[in-house]
Amino acid sequence: MPLFAFEGREPAISPAAWIASTATLVGDVHVEAEASVWYGAVLRADFGTIVVRRGANVQDGTVLHGGADPVTEVGEGATAQSPVPGRRRSHQADQITRHG
């Protein structure tokens, strides 16, 4: 899996998390135990921290970009996924929060 440091910050991944071989994590990304990041996902924390909480998952092809606010978070047990035309938003999307 591609892991890239950015301006001295690098991804921190729990040994109990699962990251797909084609997922890309950049900068200040934290992935907690039992969380997963799936194929083609990009977590780019170059301007703000991204935290994937325990048991959460980031689905295939999803892109998360940490911004100027302190933290972008995928809450415990939540699912982050890219929008699909015609599909209603999952209630789990409400567990993806930005603190600041």
Sequence and secondary structure as in RCSB ss.txt:
>XXXX:A:sequence
MPLFAFEGREPAISPAAWIASTATLVGDVHVEAEASVWYGAVLRADFGTIVVRRGANVQDGTVLHGGADPVTEVG
EGATAQSPVPGRRRSHQADQITRHG
>XXXX:A:secstr
  EE BTTB  EE TTSEE TT EEEEEEEE TT EE TT EEEEEEEEEEE TT EE TT EEE  SSSEEEE 
TT EE    TT    GGGGGEEEE 
